């Protein structure tokens, strides 16, 4: 006779006190550090993962060997090194806050490293592909808006959250600059190219005709409300298909393309770092690899001795 399967072991109960500490930590991030709602949401997700793993174990008594086990468990579930590194960063920040405001005496994540993951280079469009994406015609309001959005992405290398957060006053058409609030509520000023300026002027004419437009939003939907990031992602995929480009096109690819093409032309890594708003130049250096790939491709195609004769 077949033995009945044992009932699944229920997950460990989460410590109610830990949940309260998390809520206070998130309030600290939002109100004291003034991080964006998106960033706070990411911290919340990552720290909740820790609380789920710890169950009813007191946070103050967690040791580094337990944290290693939690990382191993997450790795076994399929999280790669990049995701685990981000998660560990959130955990370390959580314990630093607990030490500062709640008397915790140690950080069990200190010195703990995530497993290495395979390095992947960001994909950038070629200059011709980028030009094709900008070739949006028609006087439909949303088409005019989308052209302005894509031109600004490619002209100034903005993040999606930065672009959707823009207000009309953030764009100075006369001086050809845009003021951007990026990660950590840091503000930077980035140049805007001629074609992007022209597209923005056309969009502002259309935007002025909308009723009940959100005055704080540069880019709005047909109802006059601030356009959502997912809406831009969806529209970009639709335009990519219509214009014969990859269906995998996404807004961040235009940021990659901006950085790669600017670096190919100027070779000025520091300037690209400033315009992208990277805190560390090591983050920007990935585009030197893209630059080399582009140069290698040109070499293979153009140099008379690059390829073996058949």
C-alpha positions as CSV (number, residue, x, y, z in Angstrom):
1,X,0.0,0.0,0.0
2,X,1.4,3.4,-1.0
3,X,2.3,5.6,1.9
4,X,0.7,9.0,2.0
5,X,3.1,11.9,1.3
6,X,4.1,13.8,4.3
7,X,2.5,17.3,4.5
8,X,4.7,20.1,3.2
9,X,6.7,21.8,6.0
10,X,5.3,25.3,6.5
11,X,7.7,28.2,6.1
12,X,9.1,29.6,9.4
13,X,7.0,32.4,10.9
14,X,8.4,35.8,10.4
15,X,9.4,37.8,13.5
16,X,6.8,40.6,13.9
17,X,9.4,42.8,15.4
18,X,11.6,42.4,12.3
19,X,8.7,43.6,10.2
20,X,8.4,46.7,12.3
21,X,12.1,47.4,11.9
22,X,11.8,47.0,8.1
23,X,8.9,49.5,8.1
24,X,11.1,52.0,10.0
25,X,14.0,51.4,7.7
26,X,11.9,52.1,4.6
27,X,10.7,55.3,6.2
28,X,14.3,56.3,6.8
29,X,15.2,55.6,3.2
30,X,12.2,57.6,1.9
31,X,12.3,60.6,4.3
32,X,15.9,60.9,5.5
33,X,17.8,59.7,2.5
34,X,15.1,60.8,0.1
35,X,15.5,57.9,-2.2
36,X,13.0,57.4,-5.0
37,X,9.8,55.3,-4.5
38,X,11.2,52.8,-7.0
39,X,14.5,52.4,-5.1
40,X,12.7,52.1,-1.7
41,X,10.5,49.4,-3.3
42,X,13.6,47.5,-4.4
43,X,15.0,47.7,-0.8
44,X,11.7,46.5,0.6
45,X,11.7,43.5,-1.7
46,X,15.3,42.5,-0.9
47,X,15.0,42.9,2.8
48,X,11.7,41.0,2.9
49,X,13.5,38.1,1.2
50,X,16.0,38.1,4.2
51,X,13.2,38.2,6.7
52,X,11.5,35.2,5.0
53,X,14.7,33.3,5.1
54,X,15.4,34.1,8.7
55,X,11.8,33.3,9.8
56,X,11.5,33.8,13.6
57,X,15.3,34.0,14.2
58,X,16.1,37.3,16.0
59,X,17.9,39.7,13.6
60,X,20.3,40.8,16.3
61,X,21.6,37.2,16.6
62,X,22.2,36.4,13.0
63,X,25.7,35.3,12.1
64,X,27.7,35.4,8.9
65,X,27.4,31.6,8.4
66,X,23.6,32.0,8.4
67,X,23.9,34.7,5.8
68,X,26.1,32.5,3.7
69,X,23.4,29.8,3.9
70,X,20.7,32.3,2.9
71,X,22.8,33.4,-0.1
72,X,23.4,29.8,-1.1
73,X,19.6,29.1,-0.9
74,X,18.8,32.0,-3.1
75,X,21.5,31.0,-5.6
76,X,20.1,27.5,-5.7
77,X,16.7,29.0,-6.6
78,X,18.3,30.6,-9.7
79,X,19.3,34.1,-8.6
80,X,22.5,35.1,-10.4
81,X,25.5,36.9,-8.9
82,X,24.3,40.3,-10.0
83,X,21.0,39.9,-8.3
84,X,22.6,38.5,-5.1
85,X,25.1,41.3,-5.0
86,X,22.2,43.9,-5.1
87,X,20.4,41.9,-2.4
88,X,23.5,41.8,-0.2
89,X,23.9,45.5,-0.6
90,X,20.4,46.1,0.7
91,X,20.9,43.7,3.6
92,X,24.1,45.5,4.6
93,X,22.3,48.9,4.4
94,X,19.5,47.5,6.6
95,X,22.0,46.3,9.3
96,X,23.9,49.6,9.2
97,X,20.6,51.4,9.9
98,X,19.9,48.9,12.7
99,X,23.3,49.6,14.3
100,X,22.8,53.3,14.0
101,X,19.3,53.6,15.3
102,X,18.5,50.4,17.1
103,X,21.6,49.4,19.0
104,X,22.6,46.4,16.9
105,X,26.3,45.6,17.6
106,X,27.3,43.7,14.4
107,X,26.6,43.5,10.7
108,X,26.5,39.8,9.7
109,X,26.8,40.7,6.0
110,X,30.1,42.6,6.4
111,X,32.7,41.0,4.1
112,X,30.2,38.7,2.5
113,X,30.4,38.5,-1.3
114,X,28.0,37.2,-3.8
115,X,29.0,34.5,-6.3
116,X,30.4,35.8,-9.5
117,X,28.2,35.8,-12.5
118,X,29.0,35.8,-16.2
119,X,29.6,39.3,-17.4
120,X,27.2,40.5,-20.1
121,X,27.7,43.7,-22.1
122,X,24.7,45.9,-22.6
123,X,23.3,45.8,-26.1
124,X,23.5,49.1,-28.1
125,X,21.9,50.0,-31.3
126,X,24.1,50.9,-34.3
127,X,23.9,54.6,-35.3
128,X,21.8,53.5,-38.4
129,X,19.3,51.6,-36.2
130,X,19.0,54.5,-33.8
131,X,18.3,56.8,-36.7
132,X,15.6,54.4,-37.9
133,X,13.9,54.4,-34.6
134,X,13.7,58.2,-34.7
135,X,12.1,58.1,-38.1
136,X,8.5,58.5,-36.7
137,X,6.2,60.4,-38.9
138,X,2.6,61.6,-38.6
139,X,0.8,64.3,-36.6
140,X,-0.9,61.9,-34.2
141,X,-0.5,63.3,-30.7
142,X,1.0,60.1,-29.3
143,X,3.4,59.7,-32.2
144,X,4.6,63.2,-31.7
145,X,5.1,62.5,-28.0
146,X,6.9,59.2,-28.7
147,X,9.3,60.8,-31.1
148,X,10.2,63.5,-28.5
149,X,10.7,60.8,-25.9
150,X,12.9,58.6,-28.1
151,X,15.0,61.6,-29.3
152,X,15.5,62.7,-25.7
153,X,16.5,59.3,-24.6
154,X,19.1,59.0,-27.3
155,X,20.2,62.6,-27.2
156,X,20.8,62.8,-23.4
157,X,21.2,59.2,-22.1
158,X,18.4,59.5,-19.5
159,X,17.2,56.6,-17.4
160,X,13.5,55.6,-17.9
161,X,12.6,56.8,-14.4
162,X,14.4,60.1,-15.0
163,X,12.5,60.8,-18.2
164,X,9.1,59.9,-16.8
165,X,9.8,62.2,-13.8
166,X,10.6,65.3,-15.9
167,X,8.6,68.5,-15.4
168,X,8.3,71.1,-18.2
169,X,10.5,73.4,-16.3
170,X,13.3,70.8,-16.3
171,X,13.8,71.3,-20.1
172,X,15.4,74.5,-21.1
173,X,15.0,74.8,-24.9
174,X,16.9,78.1,-25.2
175,X,20.0,76.8,-23.5
176,X,19.6,73.2,-24.9
177,X,19.8,71.5,-21.6
178,X,17.7,69.2,-19.4
179,X,17.9,69.1,-15.6
180,X,17.6,65.5,-14.4
181,X,17.0,64.1,-10.9
182,X,18.7,60.7,-10.8
183,X,19.6,58.0,-8.3
184,X,19.9,59.2,-4.7
185,X,18.0,62.4,-5.6
186,X,21.1,63.7,-7.3
187,X,20.6,66.4,-9.9
188,X,22.7,66.8,-13.0
189,X,22.4,68.9,-16.2
190,X,22.8,67.2,-19.6
191,X,22.9,68.8,-23.1
192,X,20.1,68.2,-25.5
193,X,20.8,67.8,-29.2
194,X,19.3,69.8,-32.0
195,X,17.0,67.1,-33.3
196,X,15.7,66.3,-29.8
197,X,15.0,70.0,-29.3
198,X,13.0,70.2,-32.5
199,X,11.0,67.1,-31.4
200,X,10.4,68.5,-27.9
201,X,9.1,71.8,-29.4
202,X,6.6,69.9,-31.5
203,X,5.5,67.9,-28.5
204,X,5.0,71.0,-26.4
205,X,2.7,72.4,-29.0
206,X,0.6,69.3,-28.9
207,X,0.7,69.0,-25.1
208,X,-0.7,72.5,-24.8
209,X,-3.8,71.4,-26.5
210,X,-4.6,68.7,-24.0
211,X,-7.3,69.3,-21.4
212,X,-6.7,68.7,-17.7
213,X,-2.9,68.2,-18.3
214,X,-0.8,67.4,-15.2
215,X,1.3,70.6,-15.0
216,X,4.1,68.8,-13.3
217,X,4.6,66.2,-16.1
218,X,6.6,66.9,-19.2
219,X,5.3,63.7,-20.9
220,X,1.6,62.8,-20.5
221,X,-0.8,60.2,-21.9
222,X,-4.0,61.0,-23.9
223,X,-5.8,61.7,-20.6
224,X,-3.3,64.3,-19.6
225,X,-1.7,62.3,-16.8
226,X,2.0,61.6,-16.4
227,X,3.0,58.8,-18.7
228,X,3.9,55.5,-17.0
229,X,7.2,53.7,-17.6
230,X,5.4,50.5,-18.8
231,X,3.6,52.6,-21.3
232,X,6.8,53.9,-22.8
233,X,8.3,50.4,-22.9
234,X,5.2,49.1,-24.7
235,X,5.2,51.9,-27.2
236,X,8.8,51.5,-28.0
237,X,8.3,47.8,-28.8
238,X,5.4,48.7,-31.0
239,X,7.4,51.3,-32.9
240,X,10.4,48.9,-33.2
241,X,8.3,46.3,-34.9
242,X,6.7,48.9,-37.2
243,X,10.1,50.3,-38.2
244,X,11.7,46.9,-38.7
245,X,13.9,46.8,-35.6
246,X,14.3,44.2,-32.9
247,X,11.2,43.4,-30.8
248,X,13.5,43.3,-27.8
249,X,14.2,47.0,-27.9
250,X,13.7,48.8,-24.6
251,X,14.4,52.3,-23.3
252,X,17.6,51.5,-21.5
253,X,19.0,50.3,-24.8
254,X,18.9,54.0,-26.0
255,X,20.8,55.0,-22.9
256,X,23.4,52.3,-23.8
257,X,23.5,53.6,-27.4
258,X,23.9,57.2,-26.3
259,X,26.9,56.2,-24.1
260,X,28.5,53.9,-26.7
261,X,28.2,56.3,-29.6
262,X,29.4,59.3,-27.6
263,X,32.4,57.4,-26.4
264,X,33.2,56.2,-29.9
265,X,33.2,59.8,-31.1
266,X,34.9,61.6,-28.2
267,X,36.9,59.0,-26.2
268,X,36.1,61.1,-23.1
269,X,35.2,58.6,-20.4
270,X,34.8,61.2,-17.7
271,X,32.4,63.3,-19.7
272,X,30.3,60.3,-20.5
273,X,30.3,59.4,-16.8
274,X,29.0,62.9,-15.8
275,X,26.3,62.8,-18.4
276,X,25.1,59.3,-17.4
277,X,25.1,60.3,-13.7
278,X,27.3,57.3,-12.7
279,X,28.7,57.6,-9.2
280,X,31.7,55.5,-10.2
281,X,33.7,55.6,-13.4
282,X,34.0,51.8,-13.2
283,X,30.3,51.6,-14.1
284,X,30.9,53.7,-17.2
285,X,34.0,51.7,-18.3
286,X,31.7,48.9,-19.6
287,X,31.2,51.1,-22.6
288,X,34.9,51.0,-23.5
289,X,34.3,47.3,-24.2
290,X,31.4,48.2,-26.5
291,X,33.6,50.7,-28.2
292,X,36.2,48.1,-28.8
293,X,33.7,45.7,-30.2
294,X,32.6,48.4,-32.6
295,X,36.1,49.2,-33.6
296,X,36.9,45.5,-34.1
297,X,33.9,45.0,-36.3
298,X,35.0,48.0,-38.5
299,X,38.5,46.6,-38.6
300,X,37.3,43.2,-39.8
301,X,35.2,44.7,-42.5
302,X,37.6,47.4,-43.7
303,X,41.2,46.3,-43.3
304,X,42.6,44.5,-46.3
305,X,44.6,42.1,-44.1
306,X,42.0,41.5,-41.4
307,X,40.6,38.4,-42.9
308,X,42.3,35.3,-44.3
309,X,42.2,34.7,-48.0
310,X,40.2,31.7,-49.0
